Amino acid sequence: MSQLHSGGTLGGIVVSAVARFGDRPAISDGAIRWSYREFGAAVGRFITLFRDIGLVKGNALSILSSNRAESWAAICAAAVMGLRYTPLHPMAAEDDHAFIVEDAEIDAVIVEAGKFAPRGRAIKSRAPSLTHLLSFGAVDGARDCLAGFDALTPAPLIDDSDTDAIAWLAYTGGTTGRSKGVMLPHRAITAMSMTLYADWDWPVDIRYLAATPISHAAGITLFPVVMRGGYARLVNGFDAETYCRTVAEERINATFLVPTLIYALIDAPALRDTYDMSSLDLIVYGAAPMSPDRLREGIAIFGSVFMQLYGQTEAPQCVTTMRKADHDDSKPGRLGSCGRPSPMCDVKLFDAEMREVGIGEPGEICVRGAIVMDGYWKRPEATEEAFRGGWLHTGDVAVKDAEGYLYIVDRTKDMIISGGFNIYPREVEDALMAHHAVASAAVIGIPDDKWGEAVKAFVVLKPGANNAASELQAYVKDRRGAPWSPKTIDFVDAIPVTGLGKIDRKALRAPYWDGRTRGVA
């Protein structure tokens, strides 16, 4: 790219926001509360610190931390300096962290003191290429970034990043095998930020609550909040009471939650009676499908405040958007949609031969546009496969209606083939969750000598419910038909989810497919 067409970087977003919004409140984690001016000074101090240990443009940084203001400042410092940033999910296993740090060729890792200290030392011992172990707080064998931090002279905020350079090397969730590094250039994340800035139903004066890890969706969504001069409140993990209290105390008006956390709020009437949550004007949900019936419950409680995003690491946050006005329950089935393609995306549904399917026919969601990744890090064959035919293949199957709304059926690899029927788990899960007694459900296929695969469900009942499996099986049969009715149902206390909030089908399937040839990852 010529210099004439450079610009449009994450570093530029940060530098501009600090200059424009000065004394407006920027971010708080409960212990720290910074204005944009103070946040800019913290970013400058991290740049000074990073340069002091020898990091230069093109080096790579990872952070393993809870949601804290210093973590966001360090991420933004990396963007301004032109460092490549790789998130580490705080709930991931040691093997995943060690693999990512080594595979991504990370030069420096920052870990939070306390529970992440042993993990930091383990990563250092298992990743020979790692040069610097830093920490938030005192950790043996690490340089404490916060010791003497306030005495550091902030570096001038001058954007040194390049539009086409990798801004985030973000690893996939690993639900379909060993996670892959997704190369997201500044171009992709700035295009995403502009789309979110312009196309989402933000309140005028944003007060945004991030309860899920800012290493992932809740964090990358901070960039459009920064662009608008909004205020971000970080909390560590989702506890329903803490969440509700924070909304009330901070008059939060925008938030991002995965569906399972929204269900927890729906099922907590006592907390909603205790804490005034009327300030909530926008609840963004995504990362996993939401049951239309539970969404209907949420709308009845919170009002018309829900907005859905659909994206993936390879095309973050805004492949499609289901805006507040799109949640129109007068249109049959509309609450089951993930919305329409975002303005900066080309989206088509293709069959296995790359032929576009017709209205109402299932096809794989394929994407082109500025938000699409550059490819997989050091994985040319996987990149070629993902980009076959000149489109990004998402692996998600959807149908489109006459008005252009998409309805995700499920992941291509999650499809259950039972007695010749193609059954998508979400179809069964939605049917189960339409039952008044069901709080959440997950469905997989298990080996069956007669049918090839049998539909198996895991169900969490609402408090006080004691419904029998036979009742739920009959209910699904009545709504969907006999092939979709689970052959077996296990009642469980909780559905396992990945660190990104998606149903962990791999964990559910493992006991049944161990040693079998299918064993879909």
C-alpha positions as CSV (number, residue, x, y, z in Angstrom):
1,M,0.0,0.0,0.0
2,S,1.3,3.4,-0.9
3,Q,1.8,6.1,1.8
4,L,-1.0,8.0,0.1
5,H,-3.5,5.3,1.2
6,S,-2.0,4.5,4.6
7,G,-3.8,5.3,7.9
8,G,-6.8,3.8,9.4
9,T,-5.1,1.9,12.3
10,L,-5.9,0.9,15.8
11,G,-3.1,3.1,17.0
12,G,-4.7,6.0,15.2
13,I,-8.1,5.3,16.9
14,V,-6.4,5.5,20.3
15,V,-4.3,8.6,19.6
16,S,-7.3,10.4,18.2
17,A,-9.6,9.5,21.1
18,V,-7.1,10.7,23.7
19,A,-6.7,14.0,21.9
20,R,-10.4,14.5,21.3
21,F,-12.0,13.4,24.6
22,G,-9.4,14.6,27.2
23,D,-11.2,14.9,30.5
24,R,-14.2,12.7,29.6
25,P,-14.3,9.4,31.7
26,A,-12.7,6.7,29.7
27,I,-12.4,3.5,31.8
28,S,-12.7,2.0,35.3
29,D,-12.2,-1.4,36.7
30,G,-13.4,-0.6,40.2
31,A,-9.9,0.2,41.5
32,I,-8.7,2.6,38.7
33,R,-10.9,5.3,37.1
34,W,-9.2,7.2,34.2
35,S,-10.2,10.0,32.0
36,Y,-9.1,9.9,28.4
37,R,-6.2,12.1,29.3
38,E,-5.1,9.8,32.1
39,F,-5.7,6.8,30.0
40,G,-3.5,8.3,27.3
41,A,-0.7,8.9,29.9
42,A,-0.9,5.2,30.9
43,V,-0.7,4.2,27.3
44,G,2.4,6.4,26.9
45,R,4.0,4.9,30.0
46,F,3.5,1.4,28.7
47,I,5.2,2.5,25.4
48,T,8.1,3.8,27.5
49,L,8.3,0.5,29.4
50,F,8.1,-1.6,26.3
51,R,10.9,0.3,24.6
52,D,13.0,0.1,27.8
53,I,13.0,-3.7,27.6
54,G,13.8,-3.6,23.9
55,L,10.5,-4.1,22.2
56,V,10.3,-2.6,18.8
57,K,7.8,-2.3,16.0
58,G,6.9,-5.8,14.7
59,N,7.6,-7.6,18.0
60,A,4.8,-9.5,19.6
61,L,3.0,-9.1,22.9
62,S,0.6,-11.4,24.9
63,I,-1.3,-10.6,28.1
64,L,-2.9,-13.1,30.6
65,S,-5.0,-11.1,33.0
66,S,-8.4,-10.5,34.4
67,N,-10.3,-7.5,33.2
68,R,-8.3,-4.5,34.4
69,A,-7.6,-1.0,33.1
70,E,-3.8,-1.6,32.9
71,S,-4.4,-4.5,30.5
72,W,-6.4,-2.4,28.1
73,A,-3.8,0.4,28.3
74,A,-1.1,-2.1,27.4
75,I,-3.1,-3.5,24.5
76,C,-3.5,0.1,23.2
77,A,0.2,0.8,23.7
78,A,0.9,-2.2,21.5
79,A,-1.4,-0.9,18.8
80,V,0.3,2.6,18.8
81,M,3.8,1.1,18.8
82,G,3.0,-1.3,15.9
83,L,3.4,-4.4,18.1
84,R,1.5,-7.6,17.2
85,Y,-0.9,-8.5,20.0
86,T,-2.1,-12.0,20.8
87,P,-4.9,-12.4,23.4
88,L,-4.6,-15.2,25.9
89,H,-8.0,-16.3,27.2
90,P,-7.9,-16.3,31.1
91,M,-10.0,-19.6,31.2
92,A,-7.8,-21.5,28.7
93,A,-5.6,-24.5,29.8
94,E,-1.8,-24.3,30.3
95,D,-1.3,-26.4,27.1
96,D,-3.2,-23.9,25.0
97,H,-1.4,-20.9,26.5
98,A,2.1,-22.6,26.0
99,F,1.2,-23.6,22.4
100,I,-0.1,-20.1,21.5
101,V,2.9,-18.3,22.9
102,E,5.4,-20.5,21.1
103,D,3.4,-20.7,17.9
104,A,2.8,-17.0,17.7
105,E,6.5,-16.3,18.4
106,I,5.6,-14.0,21.3
107,D,8.5,-11.8,22.5
108,A,6.9,-10.6,25.8
109,V,4.0,-11.9,28.0
110,I,2.4,-9.9,30.8
111,V,0.7,-12.0,33.5
112,E,-1.3,-10.8,36.4
113,A,0.0,-11.5,39.9
114,G,-2.0,-14.0,42.0
115,K,-3.7,-16.9,40.2
116,F,-1.9,-16.3,36.9
117,A,1.6,-16.2,38.4
118,P,2.2,-20.0,38.2
119,R,0.8,-20.0,34.7
120,G,3.2,-17.3,33.7
121,R,6.2,-19.3,35.0
122,A,4.9,-22.4,33.2
123,I,4.6,-20.6,29.9
124,K,8.1,-19.2,30.2
125,S,9.5,-22.7,30.8
126,R,7.6,-24.2,28.0
127,A,8.1,-21.5,25.3
128,P,11.8,-21.2,24.6
129,S,11.3,-18.3,22.2
130,L,9.7,-16.1,24.9
131,T,12.2,-13.4,25.8
132,H,10.4,-11.3,28.4
133,L,8.1,-12.3,31.3
134,L,6.4,-9.2,32.7
135,S,3.7,-8.9,35.3
136,F,0.9,-6.8,36.8
137,G,2.1,-7.0,40.5
138,A,5.0,-8.9,41.9
139,V,5.7,-12.3,40.4
140,D,8.9,-14.3,40.9
141,G,11.0,-14.3,37.7
142,A,9.0,-11.5,36.1
143,R,9.5,-7.7,35.8
144,D,6.6,-5.9,37.6
145,C,5.2,-3.4,35.1
146,L,3.4,-1.6,37.9
147,A,6.5,-1.0,40.1
148,G,7.4,2.6,39.6
149,F,4.9,2.8,36.7
150,D,3.6,6.3,37.7
151,A,7.1,7.6,37.7
152,L,7.7,6.7,34.1
153,T,7.7,9.5,31.6
154,P,4.9,8.9,29.1
155,A,6.1,8.6,25.5
156,P,4.3,10.9,23.1
157,L,1.3,9.2,21.5
158,I,2.5,9.1,17.9
159,D,0.9,6.3,15.9
160,D,3.7,4.0,14.4
161,S,1.5,1.2,13.2
162,D,0.8,0.3,9.6
163,T,-2.6,-0.4,8.0
164,D,-1.6,-3.7,6.5
165,A,0.4,-5.0,9.4
166,I,-1.0,-7.6,11.8
167,A,-2.7,-5.8,14.7
168,W,-4.1,-8.9,16.5
169,L,-3.0,-12.5,15.9
170,A,-6.0,-14.0,17.6
171,Y,-6.3,-17.7,18.1
172,T,-9.5,-19.6,17.3
173,G,-11.4,-21.2,20.2
174,G,-10.2,-24.6,19.4
175,T,-13.7,-26.2,19.2
176,T,-12.7,-27.8,15.9
177,G,-9.2,-29.1,16.8
178,R,-5.9,-27.3,17.6
179,S,-6.5,-23.6,17.6
180,K,-5.2,-21.5,14.6
181,G,-3.7,-18.0,14.6
182,V,-5.9,-15.6,12.7
183,M,-4.0,-12.7,11.2
184,L,-6.1,-9.6,11.6
185,P,-4.5,-6.5,10.1
186,H,-5.2,-3.0,11.3
187,R,-7.3,-2.7,8.2
188,A,-9.7,-5.4,9.4
189,I,-10.2,-4.2,12.9
190,T,-10.6,-0.6,12.0
191,A,-13.2,-1.6,9.4
192,M,-15.0,-3.6,12.1
193,S,-14.8,-0.6,14.4
194,M,-16.2,1.8,11.9
195,T,-19.0,-0.7,11.1
196,L,-19.9,-1.1,14.8
197,Y,-19.6,2.7,15.3
198,A,-22.0,3.4,12.5
199,D,-24.4,0.5,12.3
200,W,-25.1,-0.5,15.9
201,D,-27.8,1.0,18.1
202,W,-25.5,2.7,20.5
203,P,-26.9,5.2,23.1
204,V,-25.7,8.8,22.6
205,D,-23.4,8.8,25.7
206,I,-22.0,5.3,25.9
207,R,-21.5,3.7,29.3
208,Y,-20.4,0.2,28.4
209,L,-20.0,-2.8,30.8
210,A,-17.6,-5.6,29.9
211,A,-18.1,-8.6,32.1
212,T,-16.7,-11.2,29.7
213,P,-13.0,-11.3,29.1
214,I,-11.6,-8.2,27.2
215,S,-9.1,-10.6,25.6
216,H,-12.0,-11.5,23.2
217,A,-15.3,-10.1,22.0
218,A,-16.0,-7.8,24.9
219,G,-12.5,-6.3,24.4
220,I,-12.4,-5.8,20.7
221,T,-15.8,-4.0,21.0
222,L,-14.0,-1.4,23.2
223,F,-12.5,0.2,20.0
224,P,-15.8,1.6,18.7
225,V,-16.6,2.7,22.3
226,V,-13.3,4.6,22.4
227,M,-14.0,6.1,18.9
228,R,-17.3,7.5,20.3
229,G,-15.6,8.8,23.5
230,G,-17.6,6.4,25.6
231,Y,-16.9,5.1,29.1
232,A,-16.0,1.5,29.7
233,R,-16.6,-0.3,33.1
234,L,-14.7,-3.6,33.4
235,V,-15.7,-6.3,35.9
236,N,-14.0,-9.6,36.5
237,G,-16.2,-12.5,35.4
238,F,-19.9,-12.7,35.5
239,D,-21.6,-12.9,38.8
240,A,-25.3,-12.0,38.5
241,E,-25.5,-9.9,41.6
242,T,-22.2,-8.0,40.9
243,Y,-23.4,-7.4,37.4
244,C,-26.8,-6.0,38.4
245,R,-25.3,-3.9,41.1
246,T,-22.7,-2.4,38.7
247,V,-25.4,-1.6,36.1
248,A,-27.4,0.2,38.8
249,E,-24.5,2.1,40.4
250,E,-22.8,3.1,37.1
251,R,-26.0,3.7,35.1
252,I,-24.7,1.4,32.5
253,N,-26.5,1.7,29.2
254,A,-24.7,-0.7,26.9
255,T,-23.3,-4.2,27.4
256,F,-22.2,-7.3,25.6
257,L,-23.2,-10.8,26.9
258,V,-23.3,-14.3,25.6
259,P,-26.8,-16.0,25.7
260,T,-26.1,-18.1,28.8
261,L,-25.4,-15.0,30.9
262,I,-28.6,-13.3,29.6
263,Y,-30.5,-16.4,30.7
264,A,-29.0,-16.0,34.2
265,L,-30.4,-12.4,34.3
266,I,-33.8,-13.6,33.1
267,D,-33.9,-16.2,35.8
268,A,-33.0,-13.8,38.6
269,P,-36.1,-11.7,39.3
270,A,-35.1,-11.0,42.9
271,L,-31.9,-9.2,41.7
272,R,-33.8,-7.2,39.2
273,D,-36.2,-6.1,41.9
274,T,-33.2,-5.1,44.1
275,Y,-31.2,-3.2,41.5
276,D,-32.5,-0.6,39.1
277,M,-31.4,-1.8,35.7
278,S,-33.6,0.6,33.7
279,S,-30.6,2.4,32.3
280,L,-29.8,-0.5,30.0
281,D,-30.5,0.7,26.5
282,L,-28.5,-1.8,24.4
283,I,-27.8,-5.5,25.2
284,V,-25.5,-6.9,22.5
285,Y,-25.6,-10.7,22.4
286,G,-23.6,-13.1,20.3
287,A,-20.8,-15.8,20.2
288,A,-23.6,-18.5,20.3
289,P,-27.2,-18.8,19.2
290,M,-29.9,-17.5,21.6
291,S,-33.2,-19.4,22.0
292,P,-36.0,-17.4,20.5
293,D,-38.3,-18.2,23.4
294,R,-35.8,-17.1,26.0
295,L,-35.1,-14.0,23.9
296,R,-38.8,-13.3,24.0
297,E,-38.7,-13.5,27.8
298,G,-35.7,-11.1,27.8
299,I,-37.6,-8.6,25.7
300,A,-40.6,-8.8,28.0
301,I,-38.3,-8.0,31.0
302,F,-35.8,-5.5,29.6
303,G,-37.7,-4.0,26.6
304,S,-36.6,-3.6,23.0
305,V,-32.9,-3.3,23.9
306,F,-31.5,-6.4,22.3
307,M,-29.1,-6.4,19.3
308,Q,-27.3,-9.5,17.9
309,L,-23.9,-9.7,16.3
310,Y,-22.7,-12.6,14.2
311,G,-19.1,-12.9,13.3
312,Q,-16.1,-15.1,14.0
313,T,-12.4,-14.6,14.8
314,E,-11.7,-14.7,11.0
315,A,-14.3,-11.9,10.4
316,P,-14.9,-10.3,13.7
317,Q,-18.2,-9.0,15.2
318,C,-20.1,-7.8,12.2
319,V,-20.7,-10.3,9.4
320,T,-24.4,-9.7,10.1
321,T,-26.3,-7.5,12.5
322,M,-29.7,-8.0,14.0
323,R,-30.6,-4.5,15.2
324,K,-33.1,-3.6,17.8
325,A,-35.8,-2.8,15.3
326,D,-35.2,-6.2,13.6
327,H,-36.4,-8.0,16.7
328,D,-39.9,-8.0,15.4
329,D,-42.0,-10.8,16.9
330,S,-44.9,-10.0,14.6
331,K,-42.7,-11.6,11.8
332,P,-43.0,-15.4,12.3
333,G,-39.6,-16.9,13.2
334,R,-37.8,-13.5,13.0
335,L,-36.4,-13.8,16.6
336,G,-34.4,-16.8,15.4
337,S,-32.5,-14.7,12.8
338,C,-29.0,-13.4,13.1
339,G,-30.0,-10.4,11.0
340,R,-28.8,-9.1,7.7
341,P,-25.3,-8.6,6.3
342,S,-23.4,-5.6,7.5
343,P,-22.7,-2.7,5.0
344,M,-18.9,-3.6,4.7
345,C,-19.5,-7.3,4.0
346,D,-20.4,-9.4,1.0
347,V,-22.3,-12.4,2.3
348,K,-23.6,-15.4,0.3
349,L,-24.8,-18.9,1.0
350,F,-23.1,-21.6,-1.1
351,D,-23.6,-25.3,-1.5
352,A,-20.6,-27.8,-1.5
353,E,-19.9,-26.9,-5.2
354,M,-19.9,-23.2,-4.5
355,R,-23.2,-22.6,-6.1
356,E,-25.4,-20.0,-4.5
357,V,-28.5,-21.5,-2.9
358,G,-32.0,-20.1,-3.2
359,I,-34.3,-18.5,-0.7
360,G,-35.0,-21.0,2.2
361,E,-32.3,-23.4,1.1
362,P,-29.4,-24.2,3.5
363,G,-26.0,-23.1,2.5
364,E,-22.6,-22.3,4.1
365,I,-22.2,-18.7,5.0
366,C,-19.3,-17.3,3.0
367,V,-17.9,-13.8,3.4
368,R,-15.8,-11.2,1.6
369,G,-15.0,-7.7,2.8
370,A,-12.6,-5.4,4.6
371,I,-13.1,-7.2,8.0
372,V,-11.9,-10.6,6.7
373,M,-8.6,-11.9,8.0
374,D,-5.4,-12.1,6.0
375,G,-5.2,-15.9,6.6
376,Y,-4.0,-18.3,9.3
377,W,-0.6,-17.8,10.8
378,K,2.0,-20.3,9.3
379,R,-0.9,-22.4,8.0
380,P,-1.0,-22.0,4.2
381,E,-3.0,-25.1,3.6
382,A,-5.7,-24.1,6.1
383,T,-5.7,-20.6,4.6
384,E,-6.2,-22.0,1.1
385,E,-9.1,-24.2,2.4
386,A,-10.8,-21.3,4.2
387,F,-10.5,-19.1,1.1
388,R,-11.5,-21.6,-1.5
389,G,-13.4,-20.0,-4.4
390,G,-12.3,-16.5,-3.3
391,W,-14.6,-16.4,-0.2
392,L,-14.0,-16.9,3.5
393,H,-15.9,-20.1,4.5
394,T,-17.3,-19.7,8.0
395,G,-18.4,-23.3,8.5
396,D,-21.8,-22.1,9.6
397,V,-24.9,-23.2,7.7
398,A,-27.8,-20.8,7.3
399,V,-30.9,-20.1,5.3
400,K,-32.0,-16.7,3.9
401,D,-35.6,-15.4,3.8
402,A,-37.1,-13.2,1.1
403,E,-36.2,-10.0,3.1
404,G,-32.6,-11.0,3.3
405,Y,-32.5,-12.1,6.9
406,L,-30.2,-15.0,7.7
407,Y,-31.1,-17.9,10.0
408,I,-28.1,-19.9,11.2
409,V,-29.0,-23.6,11.3
410,D,-25.7,-24.8,12.8
411,R,-22.1,-25.6,12.3
412,T,-21.4,-27.9,9.3
413,K,-19.4,-30.3,11.5
414,D,-22.1,-30.4,14.2
415,M,-24.7,-31.9,11.9
416,I,-26.2,-35.2,13.1
417,I,-27.1,-37.8,10.5
418,S,-29.7,-40.1,12.0
419,G,-31.5,-42.7,9.9
420,G,-30.8,-40.6,6.8
421,F,-32.1,-37.4,8.3
422,N,-29.8,-34.3,8.5
423,I,-30.4,-32.9,12.0
424,Y,-28.8,-29.7,13.3
425,P,-28.4,-29.6,17.1
426,R,-29.7,-26.0,17.2
427,E,-33.1,-27.1,15.8
428,V,-33.5,-29.6,18.7
429,E,-32.1,-27.1,21.3
430,D,-34.5,-24.4,20.3
431,A,-37.4,-26.9,20.5
432,L,-36.4,-28.0,24.0
433,M,-35.9,-24.4,25.2
434,A,-39.3,-23.5,24.1
435,H,-40.6,-25.7,26.9
436,H,-41.5,-23.7,30.0
437,A,-39.4,-25.8,32.3
438,V,-36.1,-25.7,30.4
439,A,-33.5,-23.2,31.3
440,S,-30.8,-24.3,28.8
441,A,-30.0,-27.3,26.6
442,A,-27.3,-28.8,24.4
443,V,-27.6,-31.6,21.8
444,I,-25.1,-33.9,20.2
445,G,-25.1,-37.0,18.1
446,I,-23.9,-40.3,19.7
447,P,-23.2,-43.7,18.0
448,D,-26.2,-45.8,17.4
449,D,-26.2,-49.3,15.8
450,K,-29.6,-48.8,14.2
451,W,-29.7,-45.1,13.2
452,G,-25.9,-44.5,12.7
453,E,-26.3,-41.6,15.1
454,A,-28.8,-40.9,17.8
455,V,-29.9,-37.5,19.1
456,K,-28.9,-37.0,22.7
457,A,-29.8,-34.0,24.8
458,F,-28.4,-32.5,28.0
459,V,-30.9,-30.3,29.8
460,V,-30.8,-27.8,32.7
461,L,-34.2,-27.4,34.2
462,K,-35.4,-24.1,35.7
463,P,-35.4,-23.8,39.5
464,G,-38.3,-25.9,41.0
465,A,-39.0,-27.8,37.8
466,N,-39.1,-31.6,37.9
467,N,-40.3,-32.6,34.4
468,A,-39.6,-36.1,33.1
469,A,-37.5,-36.9,30.0
470,S,-40.5,-38.5,28.3
471,E,-42.4,-35.2,28.5
472,L,-39.6,-33.3,26.8
473,Q,-39.2,-36.0,24.2
474,A,-42.9,-35.8,23.3
475,Y,-42.7,-32.0,23.3
476,V,-39.9,-32.0,20.7
477,K,-41.6,-34.7,18.7
478,D,-44.7,-32.6,18.5
479,R,-42.8,-29.4,17.5
480,R,-40.2,-30.8,15.1
481,G,-41.1,-34.4,14.3
482,A,-39.9,-37.9,15.5
483,P,-36.4,-37.8,14.1
484,W,-35.6,-34.6,16.0
485,S,-36.8,-36.0,19.4
486,P,-33.9,-36.9,21.6
487,K,-33.5,-40.7,22.1
488,T,-32.0,-39.9,25.5
489,I,-31.9,-36.9,27.8
490,D,-29.5,-36.3,30.7
491,F,-30.5,-33.7,33.3
492,V,-27.5,-31.7,34.3
493,D,-26.7,-28.7,36.6
494,A,-24.9,-26.8,33.9
495,I,-24.0,-27.0,30.2
496,P,-20.2,-27.0,29.6
497,V,-19.1,-24.0,27.5
498,T,-15.9,-23.0,26.0
499,G,-14.0,-19.9,27.1
500,L,-15.8,-18.0,24.4
501,G,-19.2,-18.9,25.8
502,K,-20.1,-21.5,23.1
503,I,-21.6,-24.9,24.0
504,D,-18.6,-27.2,24.3
505,R,-19.8,-30.1,22.1
506,K,-16.4,-31.5,21.9
507,A,-16.4,-32.2,25.7
508,L,-20.0,-33.5,25.5
509,R,-19.2,-35.9,22.6
510,A,-15.9,-37.2,23.9
511,P,-17.2,-40.0,26.2
512,Y,-19.4,-41.4,23.4
513,W,-17.0,-41.2,20.4
514,D,-13.7,-42.3,22.1
515,G,-12.1,-44.7,19.8
516,R,-14.7,-44.3,17.1
517,T,-14.0,-43.2,13.5
518,R,-16.4,-40.3,13.3
519,G,-15.5,-38.3,16.4
520,V,-16.2,-34.9,14.9
521,A,-14.0,-32.3,16.6
